[in-house]
Amino acid sequence: MEPKDYIVEKIDGDYAHLKNLDDGEVTLVARALLPEEIDEETLIHWEDLTYTIV
């Protein structure tokens, strides 16, 4: 799979709504898979099954 960039659109309990910067699609992701430091409007990069803050 190719790398993707997201912005954290909303944090909702144990989940975060990530908006794909390429196509605008919103994905629900468990916060346990994301870096602890995320907050709304944080830019996230996904590659090799790992999310990192940009």
Protein Blocks (a to p, Z undefined) as FASTA:
>chain_A
ZZdddddfbdghjaccdddfklopacdddfklpcfkbcehiacddeehiacdZZ
